[in-house]
Amino acid sequence: MARGELTRLTGNGNGNCNNDDCPNVYRTASGSFVVQGDVSDAFTAPAGEGLVEIPESVLREAFRALGW
């Protein structure tokens, strides 16, 4: 899936991870979410999964975008 196929719910394109535009929350066409953020080592995720850490403010912005 390409980034262009996702609906960005947060951020203005400037981001705060240099040019990688993170952290951000995106919504897919099927209604699921993709989260972009700093890699976290809070615990070891199962094979095929990963952990990211994003600030509360980014989640709040995503909720506002969804009208939640």
PDB file of N, CA, C, O and CB in Angstrom:
ATOM      1  N   MET A   1       0.861  -1.180   0.000  1.00  0.00           N
ATOM      2  CA  MET A   1       0.000   0.000   0.000  1.00  0.00           C
ATOM      3  C   MET A   1       0.900   1.234   0.000  1.00  0.00           C
ATOM      4  O   MET A   1       1.867   1.308   0.759  1.00  0.00           O
ATOM      5  CB  MET A   1      -0.976   0.003   1.238  1.00  0.00           C
ATOM      6  N   ALA A   2       0.582   2.173  -0.834  1.00  0.00           N
ATOM      7  CA  ALA A   2       1.366   3.404  -0.934  1.00  0.00           C
ATOM      8  C   ALA A   2       0.799   4.469   0.000  1.00  0.00           C
ATOM      9  O   ALA A   2      -0.401   4.484   0.270  1.00  0.00           O
ATOM     10  CB  ALA A   2       1.387   3.921  -2.389  1.00  0.00           C
ATOM     11  N   ARG A   3       1.648   5.349   0.486  1.00  0.00           N
ATOM     12  CA  ARG A   3       1.217   6.423   1.380  1.00  0.00           C
ATOM     13  C   ARG A   3       0.100   7.245   0.754  1.00  0.00           C
ATOM     14  O   ARG A   3      -0.808   7.690   1.456  1.00  0.00           O
ATOM     15  CB  ARG A   3       2.396   7.328   1.734  1.00  0.00           C
ATOM     16  N   GLY A   4       0.154   7.449  -0.546  1.00  0.00           N
ATOM     17  CA  GLY A   4      -0.862   8.232  -1.248  1.00  0.00           C
ATOM     18  C   GLY A   4      -2.259   7.616  -1.204  1.00  0.00           C
ATOM     19  O   GLY A   4      -3.249   8.301  -1.461  1.00  0.00           O
ATOM     20  N   GLU A   5      -2.342   6.330  -0.881  1.00  0.00           N
ATOM     21  CA  GLU A   5      -3.628   5.648  -0.786  1.00  0.00           C
ATOM     22  C   GLU A   5      -4.265   5.828   0.590  1.00  0.00           C
ATOM     23  O   GLU A   5      -5.405   5.413   0.798  1.00  0.00           O
ATOM     24  CB  GLU A   5      -3.457   4.167  -1.087  1.00  0.00           C
ATOM     25  N   LEU A   6      -3.555   6.434   1.518  1.00  0.00           N
ATOM     26  CA  LEU A   6      -4.022   6.606   2.890  1.00  0.00           C
ATOM     27  C   LEU A   6      -4.567   8.012   3.102  1.00  0.00           C
ATOM     28  O   LEU A   6      -4.149   8.956   2.431  1.00  0.00           O
ATOM     29  CB  LEU A   6      -2.890   6.322   3.882  1.00  0.00           C
ATOM     30  N   THR A   7      -5.501   8.144   4.038  1.00  0.00           N
ATOM     31  CA  THR A   7      -6.006   9.456   4.432  1.00  0.00           C
ATOM     32  C   THR A   7      -5.255   9.892   5.677  1.00  0.00           C
ATOM     33  O   THR A   7      -5.344   9.244   6.720  1.00  0.00           O
ATOM     34  CB  THR A   7      -7.550   9.426   4.684  1.00  0.00           C
ATOM     35  N   ARG A   8      -4.520  10.986   5.572  1.00  0.00           N
ATOM     36  CA  ARG A   8      -3.761  11.485   6.724  1.00  0.00           C
ATOM     37  C   ARG A   8      -4.736  12.166   7.680  1.00  0.00           C
ATOM     38  O   ARG A   8      -5.494  13.050   7.281  1.00  0.00           O
ATOM     39  CB  ARG A   8      -2.623  12.477   6.277  1.00  0.00           C
ATOM     40  N   LEU A   9      -4.712  11.747   8.945  1.00  0.00           N
ATOM     41  CA  LEU A   9      -5.572  12.331   9.964  1.00  0.00           C
ATOM     42  C   LEU A   9      -4.844  13.362  10.816  1.00  0.00           C
ATOM     43  O   LEU A   9      -5.479  14.146  11.522  1.00  0.00           O
ATOM     44  CB  LEU A   9      -6.132  11.247  10.846  1.00  0.00           C
ATOM     45  N   THR A  10      -3.527  13.366  10.755  1.00  0.00           N
ATOM     46  CA  THR A  10      -2.736  14.267  11.594  1.00  0.00           C
ATOM     47  C   THR A  10      -1.632  14.902  10.777  1.00  0.00           C
ATOM     48  O   THR A  10      -1.317  14.461   9.671  1.00  0.00           O
ATOM     49  CB  THR A  10      -2.144  13.518  12.799  1.00  0.00           C
ATOM     50  N   GLY A  11      -1.056  15.935  11.334  1.00  0.00           N
ATOM     51  CA  GLY A  11       0.110  16.562  10.734  1.00  0.00           C
ATOM     52  C   GLY A  11      -0.219  17.444   9.544  1.00  0.00           C
ATOM     53  O   GLY A  11      -1.237  17.272   8.874  1.00  0.00           O
ATOM     54  N   ASN A  12       0.659  18.378   9.305  1.00  0.00           N
ATOM     55  CA  ASN A  12       0.478  19.322   8.207  1.00  0.00           C
ATOM     56  C   ASN A  12       1.486  19.084   7.096  1.00  0.00           C
ATOM     57  O   ASN A  12       1.652  19.913   6.200  1.00  0.00           O
ATOM     58  CB  ASN A  12       0.593  20.749   8.715  1.00  0.00           C
ATOM     59  N   GLY A  13       2.157  17.942   7.165  1.00  0.00           N
ATOM     60  CA  GLY A  13       3.156  17.640   6.140  1.00  0.00           C
ATOM     61  C   GLY A  13       4.554  18.025   6.539  1.00  0.00           C
ATOM     62  O   GLY A  13       5.512  17.635   5.872  1.00  0.00           O
ATOM     63  N   ASN A  14       4.706  18.793   7.628  1.00  0.00           N
ATOM     64  CA  ASN A  14       6.041  19.190   8.087  1.00  0.00           C
ATOM     65  C   ASN A  14       6.614  18.191   9.081  1.00  0.00           C
ATOM     66  O   ASN A  14       7.830  18.014   9.149  1.00  0.00           O
ATOM     67  CB  ASN A  14       5.993  20.576   8.720  1.00  0.00           C
ATOM     68  N   GLY A  15       5.734  17.524   9.870  1.00  0.00           N
ATOM     69  CA  GLY A  15       6.172  16.506  10.809  1.00  0.00           C
ATOM     70  C   GLY A  15       7.204  16.996  11.796  1.00  0.00           C
ATOM     71  O   GLY A  15       7.570  18.172  11.789  1.00  0.00           O
ATOM     72  N   ASN A  16       7.670  16.114  12.633  1.00  0.00           N
ATOM     73  CA  ASN A  16       8.755  16.467  13.546  1.00  0.00           C
ATOM     74  C   ASN A  16       9.791  15.361  13.612  1.00  0.00           C
ATOM     75  O   ASN A  16      10.468  15.194  14.627  1.00  0.00           O
ATOM     76  CB  ASN A  16       8.210  16.756  14.941  1.00  0.00           C
ATOM     77  N   CYS A  17       9.915  14.605  12.526  1.00  0.00           N
ATOM     78  CA  CYS A  17      10.962  13.588  12.400  1.00  0.00           C
ATOM     79  C   CYS A  17      11.797  13.907  11.171  1.00  0.00           C
ATOM     80  O   CYS A  17      12.093  13.032  10.358  1.00  0.00           O
ATOM     81  CB  CYS A  17      10.353  12.151  12.303  1.00  0.00           C
ATOM     82  N   ASN A  18      12.165  15.150  11.053  1.00  0.00           N
ATOM     83  CA  ASN A  18      12.909  15.619   9.884  1.00  0.00           C
ATOM     84  C   ASN A  18      12.058  15.471   8.638  1.00  0.00           C
ATOM     85  O   ASN A  18      10.941  15.986   8.607  1.00  0.00           O
ATOM     86  CB  ASN A  18      14.233  14.845   9.726  1.00  0.00           C
ATOM     87  N   ASN A  19      12.536  14.795   7.618  1.00  0.00           N
ATOM     88  CA  ASN A  19      11.784  14.682   6.363  1.00  0.00           C
ATOM     89  C   ASN A  19      10.875  13.461   6.301  1.00  0.00           C
ATOM     90  O   ASN A  19      10.200  13.254   5.292  1.00  0.00           O
ATOM     91  CB  ASN A  19      12.737  14.640   5.209  1.00  0.00           C
ATOM     92  N   ASP A  20      10.842  12.653   7.347  1.00  0.00           N
ATOM     93  CA  ASP A  20      10.022  11.437   7.324  1.00  0.00           C
ATOM     94  C   ASP A  20       8.590  11.682   7.744  1.00  0.00           C
ATOM     95  O   ASP A  20       7.777  10.758   7.712  1.00  0.00           O
ATOM     96  CB  ASP A  20      10.626  10.394   8.216  1.00  0.00           C
ATOM     97  N   ASP A  21       8.247  12.934   8.149  1.00  0.00           N
ATOM     98  CA  ASP A  21       6.869  13.323   8.402  1.00  0.00           C
ATOM     99  C   ASP A  21       6.186  12.582   9.540  1.00  0.00           C
ATOM    100  O   ASP A  21       4.983  12.332   9.458  1.00  0.00           O
ATOM    101  CB  ASP A  21       6.088  13.130   7.179  1.00  0.00           C
ATOM    102  N   CYS A  22       6.889  12.226  10.581  1.00  0.00           N
ATOM    103  CA  CYS A  22       6.234  11.504  11.660  1.00  0.00           C
ATOM    104  C   CYS A  22       6.256  12.332  12.945  1.00  0.00           C
ATOM    105  O   CYS A  22       7.019  13.296  13.004  1.00  0.00           O
ATOM    106  CB  CYS A  22       6.911  10.141  11.885  1.00  0.00           C
ATOM    107  N   PRO A  23       5.492  12.030  13.947  1.00  0.00           N
ATOM    108  CA  PRO A  23       4.517  10.950  13.974  1.00  0.00           C
ATOM    109  C   PRO A  23       3.223  11.357  13.297  1.00  0.00           C
ATOM    110  O   PRO A  23       2.887  12.540  13.248  1.00  0.00           O
ATOM    111  CB  PRO A  23       4.244  10.521  15.401  1.00  0.00           C
ATOM    112  N   ASN A  24       2.499  10.382  12.776  1.00  0.00           N
ATOM    113  CA  ASN A  24       1.227  10.617  12.109  1.00  0.00           C
ATOM    114  C   ASN A  24       0.326   9.408  12.242  1.00  0.00           C
ATOM    115  O   ASN A  24       0.782   8.294  12.495  1.00  0.00           O
ATOM    116  CB  ASN A  24       1.443  10.954  10.639  1.00  0.00           C
ATOM    117  N   VAL A  25      -0.968   9.650  12.066  1.00  0.00           N
ATOM    118  CA  VAL A  25      -1.965   8.586  12.018  1.00  0.00           C
ATOM    119  C   VAL A  25      -2.669   8.700  10.673  1.00  0.00           C
ATOM    120  O   VAL A  25      -3.065   9.790  10.259  1.00  0.00           O
ATOM    121  CB  VAL A  25      -2.988   8.682  13.222  1.00  0.00           C
ATOM    122  N   TYR A  26      -2.820   7.576   9.999  1.00  0.00           N
ATOM    123  CA  TYR A  26      -3.467   7.512   8.699  1.00  0.00           C
ATOM    124  C   TYR A  26      -4.638   6.532   8.782  1.00  0.00           C
ATOM    125  O   TYR A  26      -4.639   5.630   9.619  1.00  0.00           O
ATOM    126  CB  TYR A  26      -2.455   7.087   7.590  1.00  0.00           C
ATOM    127  N   ARG A  27      -5.634   6.713   7.910  1.00  0.00           N
ATOM    128  CA  ARG A  27      -6.745   5.770   7.813  1.00  0.00           C
ATOM    129  C   ARG A  27      -6.705   5.138   6.436  1.00  0.00           C
ATOM    130  O   ARG A  27      -6.481   5.818   5.434  1.00  0.00           O
ATOM    131  CB  ARG A  27      -8.118   6.469   8.073  1.00  0.00           C
ATOM    132  N   THR A  28      -6.927   3.813   6.394  1.00  0.00           N
ATOM    133  CA  THR A  28      -6.927   3.091   5.126  1.00  0.00           C
ATOM    134  C   THR A  28      -8.318   3.110   4.509  1.00  0.00           C
ATOM    135  O   THR A  28      -9.286   3.486   5.171  1.00  0.00           O
ATOM    136  CB  THR A  28      -6.448   1.643   5.325  1.00  0.00           C
ATOM    137  N   ALA A  29      -8.423   2.715   3.271  1.00  0.00           N
ATOM    138  CA  ALA A  29      -9.715   2.657   2.583  1.00  0.00           C
ATOM    139  C   ALA A  29     -10.666   1.682   3.264  1.00  0.00           C
ATOM    140  O   ALA A  29     -11.884   1.840   3.181  1.00  0.00           O
ATOM    141  CB  ALA A  29      -9.520   2.256   1.124  1.00  0.00           C
ATOM    142  N   SER A  30     -10.113   0.670   3.939  1.00  0.00           N
ATOM    143  CA  SER A  30     -10.965  -0.318   4.615  1.00  0.00           C
ATOM    144  C   SER A  30     -11.363   0.124   6.020  1.00  0.00           C
ATOM    145  O   SER A  30     -12.119  -0.571   6.700  1.00  0.00           O
ATOM    146  CB  SER A  30     -10.251  -1.660   4.687  1.00  0.00           C
ATOM    147  N   GLY A  31     -10.849   1.294   6.465  1.00  0.00           N
ATOM    148  CA  GLY A  31     -11.223   1.819   7.777  1.00  0.00           C
ATOM    149  C   GLY A  31     -10.254   1.493   8.897  1.00  0.00           C
ATOM    150  O   GLY A  31     -10.471   1.915  10.033  1.00  0.00           O
ATOM    151  N   SER A  32      -9.187   0.751   8.610  1.00  0.00           N
ATOM    152  CA  SER A  32      -8.184   0.484   9.645  1.00  0.00           C
ATOM    153  C   SER A  32      -7.215   1.657   9.717  1.00  0.00           C
ATOM    154  O   SER A  32      -7.317   2.596   8.928  1.00  0.00           O
ATOM    155  CB  SER A  32      -7.421  -0.845   9.360  1.00  0.00           C
ATOM    156  N   PHE A  33      -6.281   1.606  10.651  1.00  0.00           N
ATOM    157  CA  PHE A  33      -5.365   2.716  10.883  1.00  0.00           C
ATOM    158  C   PHE A  33      -3.921   2.287  10.715  1.00  0.00           C
ATOM    159  O   PHE A  33      -3.553   1.154  11.027  1.00  0.00           O
ATOM    160  CB  PHE A  33      -5.575   3.293  12.268  1.00  0.00           C
ATOM    161  N   VAL A  34      -3.112   3.202  10.220  1.00  0.00           N
ATOM    162  CA  VAL A  34      -1.666   3.017  10.140  1.00  0.00           C
ATOM    163  C   VAL A  34      -1.053   4.135  10.973  1.00  0.00           C
ATOM    164  O   VAL A  34      -1.366   5.310  10.781  1.00  0.00           O
ATOM    165  CB  VAL A  34      -1.138   3.039   8.636  1.00  0.00           C
ATOM    166  N   VAL A  35      -0.182   3.758  11.896  1.00  0.00           N
ATOM    167  CA  VAL A  35       0.451   4.722  12.788  1.00  0.00           C
ATOM    168  C   VAL A  35       1.933   4.794  12.457  1.00  0.00           C
ATOM    169  O   VAL A  35       2.608   3.769  12.359  1.00  0.00           O
ATOM    170  CB  VAL A  35       0.232   4.338  14.280  1.00  0.00           C
ATOM    171  N   GLN A  36       2.429   6.002  12.288  1.00  0.00           N
ATOM    172  CA  GLN A  36       3.846   6.236  11.997  1.00  0.00           C
ATOM    173  C   GLN A  36       4.427   6.975  13.183  1.00  0.00           C
ATOM    174  O   GLN A  36       3.885   8.000  13.598  1.00  0.00           O
ATOM    175  CB  GLN A  36       4.050   7.045  10.659  1.00  0.00           C
ATOM    176  N   GLY A  37       5.513   6.480  13.732  1.00  0.00           N
ATOM    177  CA  GLY A  37       6.136   7.138  14.869  1.00  0.00           C
ATOM    178  C   GLY A  37       7.507   6.565  15.155  1.00  0.00           C
ATOM    179  O   GLY A  37       8.058   5.799  14.365  1.00  0.00           O
ATOM    180  N   ASP A  38       8.043   6.946  16.288  1.00  0.00           N
ATOM    181  CA  ASP A  38       9.344   6.433  16.703  1.00  0.00           C
ATOM    182  C   ASP A  38       9.218   4.962  17.088  1.00  0.00           C
ATOM    183  O   ASP A  38       8.258   4.571  17.751  1.00  0.00           O
ATOM    184  CB  ASP A  38       9.910   7.259  17.882  1.00  0.00           C
ATOM    185  N   VAL A  39      10.172   4.161  16.681  1.00  0.00           N
ATOM    186  CA  VAL A  39      10.176   2.754  17.027  1.00  0.00           C
ATOM    187  C   VAL A  39      10.333   2.626  18.544  1.00  0.00           C
ATOM    188  O   VAL A  39      11.168   3.294  19.154  1.00  0.00           O
ATOM    189  CB  VAL A  39      11.312   1.996  16.276  1.00  0.00           C
ATOM    190  N   SER A  40       9.518   1.761  19.133  1.00  0.00           N
ATOM    191  CA  SER A  40       9.554   1.544  20.577  1.00  0.00           C
ATOM    192  C   SER A  40      10.121   0.166  20.888  1.00  0.00           C
ATOM    193  O   SER A  40       9.924  -0.790  20.138  1.00  0.00           O
ATOM    194  CB  SER A  40       8.147   1.694  21.185  1.00  0.00           C
ATOM    195  N   ASP A  41      10.823   0.084  21.998  1.00  0.00           N
ATOM    196  CA  ASP A  41      11.334  -1.214  22.441  1.00  0.00           C
ATOM    197  C   ASP A  41      10.706  -1.604  23.780  1.00  0.00           C
ATOM    198  O   ASP A  41      11.341  -2.263  24.603  1.00  0.00           O
ATOM    199  CB  ASP A  41      12.876  -1.180  22.560  1.00  0.00           C
ATOM    200  N   ALA A  42       9.436  -1.184  23.993  1.00  0.00           N
ATOM    201  CA  ALA A  42       8.734  -1.463  25.250  1.00  0.00           C
ATOM    202  C   ALA A  42       8.662  -2.968  25.522  1.00  0.00           C
ATOM    203  O   ALA A  42       8.777  -3.397  26.670  1.00  0.00           O
ATOM    204  CB  ALA A  42       7.315  -0.866  25.212  1.00  0.00           C
ATOM    205  N   PHE A  43       8.475  -3.759  24.484  1.00  0.00           N
ATOM    206  CA  PHE A  43       8.524  -5.221  24.574  1.00  0.00           C
ATOM    207  C   PHE A  43       8.770  -5.744  23.170  1.00  0.00           C
ATOM    208  O   PHE A  43       8.699  -4.985  22.204  1.00  0.00           O
ATOM    209  CB  PHE A  43       7.195  -5.822  25.188  1.00  0.00           C
ATOM    210  N   THR A  44       9.055  -7.010  23.050  1.00  0.00           N
ATOM    211  CA  THR A  44       9.313  -7.596  21.749  1.00  0.00           C
ATOM    212  C   THR A  44       7.991  -8.004  21.121  1.00  0.00           C
ATOM    213  O   THR A  44       7.276  -8.854  21.651  1.00  0.00           O
ATOM    214  CB  THR A  44      10.269  -8.805  21.861  1.00  0.00           C
ATOM    215  N   ALA A  45       7.678  -7.399  20.003  1.00  0.00           N
ATOM    216  CA  ALA A  45       6.431  -7.719  19.300  1.00  0.00           C
ATOM    217  C   ALA A  45       6.556  -9.065  18.600  1.00  0.00           C
ATOM    218  O   ALA A  45       7.663  -9.480  18.256  1.00  0.00           O
ATOM    219  CB  ALA A  45       6.075  -6.612  18.277  1.00  0.00           C
ATOM    220  N   PRO A  46       5.437  -9.752  18.384  1.00  0.00           N
ATOM    221  CA  PRO A  46       5.470 -11.022  17.650  1.00  0.00           C
ATOM    222  C   PRO A  46       6.001 -10.818  16.227  1.00  0.00           C
ATOM    223  O   PRO A  46       6.012  -9.700  15.711  1.00  0.00           O
ATOM    224  CB  PRO A  46       4.061 -11.653  17.605  1.00  0.00           C
ATOM    225  N   ALA A  47       6.431 -11.891  15.620  1.00  0.00           N
ATOM    226  CA  ALA A  47       6.941 -11.839  14.252  1.00  0.00           C
ATOM    227  C   ALA A  47       5.903 -11.199  13.337  1.00  0.00           C
ATOM    228  O   ALA A  47       4.716 -11.514  13.418  1.00  0.00           O
ATOM    229  CB  ALA A  47       7.309 -13.253  13.749  1.00  0.00           C
ATOM    230  N   GLY A  48       6.356 -10.300  12.467  1.00  0.00           N
ATOM    231  CA  GLY A  48       5.472  -9.638  11.529  1.00  0.00           C
ATOM    232  C   GLY A  48       4.787  -8.403  12.075  1.00  0.00           C
ATOM    233  O   GLY A  48       4.036  -7.744  11.354  1.00  0.00           O
ATOM    234  N   GLU A  49       5.034  -8.071  13.356  1.00  0.00           N
ATOM    235  CA  GLU A  49       4.442  -6.894  13.972  1.00  0.00           C
ATOM    236  C   GLU A  49       5.543  -5.957  14.439  1.00  0.00           C
ATOM    237  O   GLU A  49       6.698  -6.361  14.578  1.00  0.00           O
ATOM    238  CB  GLU A  49       3.526  -7.288  15.149  1.00  0.00           C
ATOM    239  N   GLY A  50       5.180  -4.705  14.680  1.00  0.00           N
ATOM    240  CA  GLY A  50       6.141  -3.731  15.177  1.00  0.00           C
ATOM    241  C   GLY A  50       5.458  -2.798  16.160  1.00  0.00           C
ATOM    242  O   GLY A  50       4.231  -2.707  16.185  1.00  0.00           O
ATOM    243  N   LEU A  51       6.235  -2.112  16.959  1.00  0.00           N
ATOM    244  CA  LEU A  51       5.728  -1.157  17.931  1.00  0.00           C
ATOM    245  C   LEU A  51       6.210   0.229  17.562  1.00  0.00           C
ATOM    246  O   LEU A  51       7.381   0.417  17.232  1.00  0.00           O
ATOM    247  CB  LEU A  51       6.168  -1.528  19.361  1.00  0.00           C
ATOM    248  N   VAL A  52       5.298   1.215  17.617  1.00  0.00           N
ATOM    249  CA  VAL A  52       5.705   2.602  17.446  1.00  0.00           C
ATOM    250  C   VAL A  52       5.163   3.400  18.610  1.00  0.00           C
ATOM    251  O   VAL A  52       4.169   3.021  19.230  1.00  0.00           O
ATOM    252  CB  VAL A  52       5.209   3.180  16.091  1.00  0.00           C
ATOM    253  N   GLU A  53       5.811   4.490  18.900  1.00  0.00           N
ATOM    254  CA  GLU A  53       5.405   5.364  19.995  1.00  0.00           C
ATOM    255  C   GLU A  53       5.066   6.728  19.417  1.00  0.00           C
ATOM    256  O   GLU A  53       5.875   7.330  18.711  1.00  0.00           O
ATOM    257  CB  GLU A  53       6.522   5.476  21.081  1.00  0.00           C
ATOM    258  N   ILE A  54       3.861   7.216  19.721  1.00  0.00           N
ATOM    259  CA  ILE A  54       3.459   8.539  19.251  1.00  0.00           C
ATOM    260  C   ILE A  54       2.933   9.344  20.420  1.00  0.00           C
ATOM    261  O   ILE A  54       2.396   8.763  21.364  1.00  0.00           O
ATOM    262  CB  ILE A  54       2.395   8.438  18.135  1.00  0.00           C
ATOM    263  N   PRO A  55       3.065  10.652  20.392  1.00  0.00           N
ATOM    264  CA  PRO A  55       2.593  11.493  21.486  1.00  0.00           C
ATOM    265  C   PRO A  55       1.061  11.509  21.577  1.00  0.00           C
ATOM    266  O   PRO A  55       0.367  11.330  20.576  1.00  0.00           O
ATOM    267  CB  PRO A  55       3.119  12.914  21.312  1.00  0.00           C
ATOM    268  N   GLU A  56       0.554  11.725  22.782  1.00  0.00           N
ATOM    269  CA  GLU A  56      -0.885  11.835  23.008  1.00  0.00           C
ATOM    270  C   GLU A  56      -1.504  12.904  22.117  1.00  0.00           C
ATOM    271  O   GLU A  56      -2.621  12.736  21.629  1.00  0.00           O
ATOM    272  CB  GLU A  56      -1.170  12.149  24.474  1.00  0.00           C
ATOM    273  N   SER A  57      -0.791  13.990  21.906  1.00  0.00           N
ATOM    274  CA  SER A  57      -1.336  15.081  21.095  1.00  0.00           C
ATOM    275  C   SER A  57      -1.654  14.632  19.677  1.00  0.00           C
ATOM    276  O   SER A  57      -2.598  15.139  19.071  1.00  0.00           O
ATOM    277  CB  SER A  57      -0.359  16.245  21.056  1.00  0.00           C
ATOM    278  N   VAL A  58      -0.890  13.694  19.139  1.00  0.00           N
ATOM    279  CA  VAL A  58      -1.137  13.198  17.790  1.00  0.00           C
ATOM    280  C   VAL A  58      -2.415  12.362  17.757  1.00  0.00           C
ATOM    281  O   VAL A  58      -3.197  12.461  16.812  1.00  0.00           O
ATOM    282  CB  VAL A  58       0.061  12.369  17.290  1.00  0.00           C
ATOM    283  N   LEU A  59      -2.632  11.531  18.795  1.00  0.00           N
ATOM    284  CA  LEU A  59      -3.873  10.759  18.863  1.00  0.00           C
ATOM    285  C   LEU A  59      -5.081  11.672  19.018  1.00  0.00           C
ATOM    286  O   LEU A  59      -6.118  11.449  18.394  1.00  0.00           O
ATOM    287  CB  LEU A  59      -3.818   9.762  20.021  1.00  0.00           C
ATOM    288  N   ARG A  60      -4.944  12.702  19.854  1.00  0.00           N
ATOM    289  CA  ARG A  60      -6.055  13.641  20.028  1.00  0.00           C
ATOM    290  C   ARG A  60      -6.402  14.324  18.701  1.00  0.00           C
ATOM    291  O   ARG A  60      -7.577  14.519  18.388  1.00  0.00           O
ATOM    292  CB  ARG A  60      -5.704  14.700  21.096  1.00  0.00           C
ATOM    293  N   GLU A  61      -5.375  14.686  17.926  1.00  0.00           N
ATOM    294  CA  GLU A  61      -5.599  15.313  16.626  1.00  0.00           C
ATOM    295  C   GLU A  61      -6.327  14.351  15.684  1.00  0.00           C
ATOM    296  O   GLU A  61      -7.223  14.762  14.947  1.00  0.00           O
ATOM    297  CB  GLU A  61      -4.259  15.762  16.006  1.00  0.00           C
ATOM    298  N   ALA A  62      -5.944  13.075  15.709  1.00  0.00           N
ATOM    299  CA  ALA A  62      -6.608  12.076  14.869  1.00  0.00           C
ATOM    300  C   ALA A  62      -8.063  11.906  15.286  1.00  0.00           C
ATOM    301  O   ALA A  62      -8.943  11.809  14.430  1.00  0.00           O
ATOM    302  CB  ALA A  62      -5.872  10.728  14.948  1.00  0.00           C
ATOM    303  N   PHE A  63      -8.326  11.869  16.584  1.00  0.00           N
ATOM    304  CA  PHE A  63      -9.707  11.739  17.074  1.00  0.00           C
ATOM    305  C   PHE A  63     -10.550  12.935  16.627  1.00  0.00           C
ATOM    306  O   PHE A  63     -11.698  12.775  16.212  1.00  0.00           O
ATOM    307  CB  PHE A  63      -9.729  11.619  18.621  1.00  0.00           C
ATOM    308  N   ARG A  64      -9.972  14.124  16.714  1.00  0.00           N
ATOM    309  CA  ARG A  64     -10.705  15.327  16.266  1.00  0.00           C
ATOM    310  C   ARG A  64     -11.026  15.242  14.776  1.00  0.00           C
ATOM    311  O   ARG A  64     -12.124  15.599  14.349  1.00  0.00           O
ATOM    312  CB  ARG A  64      -9.882  16.607  16.556  1.00  0.00           C
ATOM    313  N   ALA A  65     -10.054  14.766  13.987  1.00  0.00           N
ATOM    314  CA  ALA A  65     -10.263  14.643  12.540  1.00  0.00           C
ATOM    315  C   ALA A  65     -11.399  13.676  12.221  1.00  0.00           C
ATOM    316  O   ALA A  65     -12.103  13.840  11.225  1.00  0.00           O
ATOM    317  CB  ALA A  65      -8.975  14.177  11.855  1.00  0.00           C
ATOM    318  N   LEU A  66     -11.571  12.664  13.075  1.00  0.00           N
ATOM    319  CA  LEU A  66     -12.628  11.672  12.878  1.00  0.00           C
ATOM    320  C   LEU A  66     -13.950  12.095  13.509  1.00  0.00           C
ATOM    321  O   LEU A  66     -14.970  11.433  13.317  1.00  0.00           O
ATOM    322  CB  LEU A  66     -12.198  10.339  13.450  1.00  0.00           C
ATOM    323  N   GLY A  67     -13.936  13.190  14.258  1.00  0.00           N
ATOM    324  CA  GLY A  67     -15.148  13.652  14.933  1.00  0.00           C
ATOM    325  C   GLY A  67     -15.486  12.841  16.165  1.00  0.00           C
ATOM    326  O   GLY A  67     -16.648  12.796  16.569  1.00  0.00           O
ATOM    327  N   TRP A  68     -14.497  12.196  16.775  1.00  0.00           N
ATOM    328  CA  TRP A  68     -14.707  11.376  17.968  1.00  0.00           C
ATOM    329  C   TRP A  68     -14.614  12.215  19.213  1.00  0.00           C
ATOM    330  O   TRP A  68     -14.764  11.697  20.319  1.00  0.00           O
ATOM    331  CB  TRP A  68     -13.699  10.239  18.031  1.00  0.00           C
TER     332      TRP A  68
END
